[in-house]
Amino acid sequence: RTRSATPAHAPRAPALPQSLPLPPPRETMLSTARRTTSALSRVASRGFKVAVIGASGGIGQPLSMLMKQNEKVTELSLYDVSPMVVGVAADLSHVSTPARVTGFTGDTADAAMEGCDVVIVPAGVPRRPGMTRDDLFNVNGGINKSLAEAMSRVAPGACPLVISNPVNSMVPIWAETLKAAGV
């Protein structure tokens, strides 16, 4: 006699409710995949314009250097509220790759993000001793909200990569801000 892997008295998985949405038809998923692949191919053939927002910080500087060394990046825009970012851009322009590097500083990041394909955001303040998670959220949340608004104006097709802390709270801020802007 053979034994079943699950005993007869084992509980069965509950039936799925009938209210779950059905996945889109296979044709719709394939056409979406084809459009996405086609768009990425067009961008990849001409190269990517990437903005690093918060480029003079401890994460932004090495991240900017890695982007400068990426062969798919043809334009690199660096932005920070600190005027030091102009020097970071000057230093990176000496790295022997074809990517053009431009540094931006000031009140708004619009000029740095204009026409970008990818916007990487390490911007914000680090958590300091005695600072609660809520304190960090309040400071970095405002910064990230204004950056998301700027991106929705000047680079609505860009892919935002948010690495500001607390990340699990910053991503919803971006999502809701871009949604409110119709992006």
N, C-alpha and C positions, 0 to 999 in steps of 0.2 A: 504494500500500500504506500502511495506517495503522499507526502505532506505538503500542504500549501504554505507559501512563505508568510501569509497572514492568517492568523487563526480565524475561525468562523465567528467568534465572539468579538473581534476587533471592531472598534467604531468605524463607521464609514464617513468619508468626507461629506460635509454638508453640501447640498445642492446649491448651485449658484442662483442668486435671485434673477428674475426675468428682467429687471430694470437696468442691468448693465448695458452700456452702449456697445453696439457691434463695431468691430474695427472697420475702417474704410475698405471698400472693395479692392481687390488685388490690383486692378487696373489703375485706380487712383493712387495707390501707394507707389506703383511702378512709375507713373508719370511724374509724381512728385520727386522721386529719387532721380529720374532722368533730368528734370529741370535743375535740381540741386547740383548734380554732377556736372551738368553743362555749365552752370554759373561758376562753379569752382574751377573748372578747366579754363574758362575765359580769364578769370582772375589770376590763376597760377601761370598762365602763359605770358601775361604782362607783368606779373609780380605783385606783391602785396604792399599796400601802404599801411604801416602800423604806427599807432600812437602809444607811447608809454606815458601814462598820467601819474605823476609822482616820481619822476625820473631821477631826481637828485637824492632820494632817500637810500637807506641801507639795502632795500630790496630793488628799488628802481634802477640804480646804477648798474649792478651786475646783470640785471634782466635786460637793460638797454644794450649792453655789450653783446649778450647772447643774440638779441634780435639783429644787431648790426652784422653779426657773423653768419646769420641764416641766409643762405643763397636765394631763398624765395622772397626775401624782403628787398624791395627796390627803393622805398622811401621810409624813413624813420623820423617821426615827429616826437620830440621830447618836451614834456610840459611839467612845470612845478611852480608853486608859488614862490619858492626860493630862487633868487637870481642866479644861484650857483649852477642851475641847469644849463645855462648858456655855455659855461666852461665844460660841463660834461659833454655837451653836443660837440664842442670844438675838439675835445680829446678823442671822442669816438670817430670823428671825421677822418682821423689819421689811421684808423684801422683799414687795412687794404682790402676792401670789398667794394662792389659797385654801388651799394646803397647810399643814397644821399641822406645826411642827417641835419635836422634843423632843430634849434632849441627855442622854446617859447616860455615866457613868464608873464605874470600879470594877474588881473582879476578874473579872467575867463579863459577857459581852455578851448573855446570855439575854433580859433585859428589852427591849433594843433590837431584837432580831430577832423577838420574839414576834409571830406572825401576819403576818409580812412576805410579800409576793409576790416581791420582788427583794432580794437581799443583795449589795451591792457591797463588795469587800474590797481596798482599797489598803493595809491594815494591814501593819506590819512595819518593819524598819529598812532604811535605804538602805545601799548598799555604800560602805564608807569606804576611804580609801587604805590599802593593805596588807592589806585583807580579801580572802580568796580566795572563790571561788564556793562552795566547800564550807562555809566559815564562814557565809556568807550563808544557804545552804540550812539549816544547823543551827539558826540563830536563827529565821528566818522559817518554817521547816517546823514547828517546835513551836507557834508562834503560830497558823498556819493549821490545824493539826490540831485544836487546842482550839476554834477558831472553827467548824470543820466539825462537830465533836461537838455544840456548842451549837445550831447550826442544825438538826441532825437531831432534837434534842429539842423545840425550840419553833417551828420553821417548816419542817417536813419537805417541804412543797409548794413552797417558795420556789426561785427560780432564782438560784444563786450566780454572781456575775461576779467572778472572781479576777484581780486585777492586781498581786499581790505578786510581787516578784522573788525568785528566778528563776521566772518564770511557768511555763516548761515543766516545772519540777519541783514547783510548788505544785498545779497542776491534778490530777496523779495522786494527790497526798496527799488532796485533797478527794474525788476519785472513790472511792478505797479506803476512806476514813473513812465516807463516806455509804453505801457498799455494805455495810460491816461493820455499820452501824446499821440496815440494812434499808430505807433510803430509796431 
